[in-house]
Structure formats: structure tokens, C-alpha cells
């Protein structure tokens, strides 16, 4: 077997790419520049002064009752953000779940997440 190298070697997800403080979430929720909707997910987007894109997730137990599903959603969002963060410039993005994702499979979840990131990229260009 040969060792394969990732196609994007510097696509990583570091601590400074995450929204951690409640104040940072509040800034995005209180004055978003855009709200992007999909059938199950919603993203609040706001320009920041940090010079890099950052992502946060507010996934509640009420909408997604099991920890396994909440963690799965978060993993998918982080992975897509990691791949697309270089194109997102200086945006703060917070994802929330609008309605229960019961019956939504992984493929449809990835499509919804990708659609949100495509809308953000399209607006930047």
C-alpha cells in the first residue's frame, strides 16, 4: 500500500477557527448579516475582525435528542468547514438545527451543510 497525502495539506481545523465564548455567539445571533436556510439547518453569518473564518454550533437537545446524532452533525459541519474555510475569508458562522432531523440520513445532512457553505462562498465572490 502506498501512503496517500491529502489533496489539501493545509486544510486543518484549529482552536482559533472555533467560536468558543458566549459573547462571540451573541454577536452573531444579535446582528447577523445573513441567515441561510435549509429544510433542517440554518446558519447565521457575520463578518468578523479576526481575519479568518470561524464556526460555531448551537445544536440543542430538544431538536436532536441523542448525543450520538448531535455529535454526528457537529462532525459533518466541522469537516465541511475544514475543507472550505480557505474560501470563506473572515466570516463567523453559527449553525443551528431548525427542526428535528429524525429520518434524515447522512447523505442528505451533508448536502444541506454543503448548500449553506456554497451560498456563503457565492456571496463572497
C-alpha positions as a printed Julia matrix, in Angstrom:
125×3 Matrix{Float64}:
   0.0    0.0    0.0
   1.16   3.47  -0.76
   0.88   6.36   1.62
  -1.55   8.92   0.28
  -1.35  12.58   1.12
  -4.45  14.72   1.49
  -5.26  16.84  -1.55
  -5.39  19.95   0.64
  -2.41  19.65   3.0
  -3.05  22.88   4.92
  -6.79  22.33   5.45
  -6.87  21.91   9.21
  -9.3   22.77  11.96
  -7.64  24.66  14.79
  -8.94  26.09  18.04
  -8.8   29.66  16.72
 -11.25  28.68  13.95
 -13.96  27.91  16.53
 -16.4   30.23  18.21
 -15.97  29.44  21.9
 -17.14  32.35  24.03
 -20.83  33.03  24.61
 -20.16  36.68  23.67
 -18.94  35.61  20.22
 -22.13  33.6   19.66
 -24.23  36.53  20.9
 -22.59  38.9   18.41
 -23.53  36.63  15.52
 -27.07  35.92  16.77
 -27.84  39.57  17.59
 -26.72  41.12  14.31
 -26.27  38.56  11.52
 -25.53  39.87   8.04
 -27.23  36.84   6.52
 -29.42  33.95   7.58
 -29.14  30.91   5.35
 -31.92  28.35   5.47
 -32.15  24.71   4.52
 -35.0   22.39   5.43
 -33.41  21.21   8.71
 -30.43  23.53   9.27
 -29.94  27.26   9.48
 -26.75  29.32   9.55
 -26.19  32.84  10.84
 -23.3   34.61   9.07
 -21.46  37.75  10.1
 -18.15  39.34   9.09
 -15.53  39.32  11.84
 -12.33  41.26  12.53
 -10.14  38.21  13.15
  -9.02  37.76   9.54
 -10.12  34.12   9.33
 -13.36  32.19   9.15
 -14.73  30.76  12.4
 -17.56  28.31  13.01
 -19.85  27.63  15.94
 -22.7   25.21  16.51
 -25.73  25.56  18.75
 -27.36  22.14  18.47
 -29.93  21.65  21.18
 -31.12  18.52  22.91
 -34.7   19.48  22.15
 -34.2   19.29  18.37
 -31.68  16.42  18.39
 -32.32  14.27  21.46
 -29.43  11.81  21.25
 -25.82  12.75  21.85
 -24.76  10.4   19.06
 -26.75  12.39  16.47
 -25.66  15.77  17.88
 -22.01  14.71  17.63
 -22.54  13.35  14.12
 -23.97  16.68  12.96
 -21.08  18.55  14.55
 -18.51  16.25  12.9
 -20.07  16.79   9.47
 -20.16  20.57   9.94
 -16.53  20.68  11.16
 -15.33  18.52   8.27
 -17.04  20.63   5.6
 -15.81  23.81   7.29
 -12.27  22.43   7.4
 -12.37  21.79   3.65
 -13.92  25.13   2.72
 -12.51  27.53   5.33
  -9.89  28.99   3.0
 -12.66  30.28   0.7
 -14.79  31.77   3.47
 -12.47  34.7    4.27
 -13.38  36.45   7.54
 -16.84  35.15   8.39
 -18.3   33.93  11.66
 -20.82  31.17  11.0
 -23.16  29.66  13.59
 -25.23  26.59  12.7
 -28.48  25.7   14.4
 -30.99  22.9   13.83
 -34.4   24.31  12.83
 -36.45  21.14  13.13
 -35.95  17.55  14.16
 -33.62  15.6   11.89
 -35.34  12.31  12.57
 -35.34  10.35   9.31
 -32.58  12.45   7.72
 -29.7   10.31   6.51
 -26.01  11.25   6.38
 -26.09  11.97   2.65
 -28.94  14.49   2.97
 -27.29  16.07   6.01
 -24.04  16.59   4.09
 -25.98  18.08   1.16
 -27.69  20.62   3.44
 -24.37  21.62   5.03
 -22.68  21.9    1.63
 -25.53  24.04   0.28
 -25.08  26.52   3.12
 -21.32  26.76   2.54
 -21.88  27.17  -1.23
 -24.25  30.08  -0.59
 -21.66  31.76   1.63
 -18.89  31.26  -0.96
 -21.14  32.51  -3.78
 -21.89  35.76  -1.89
 -18.15  36.37  -1.3
 -17.21  36.08  -4.97
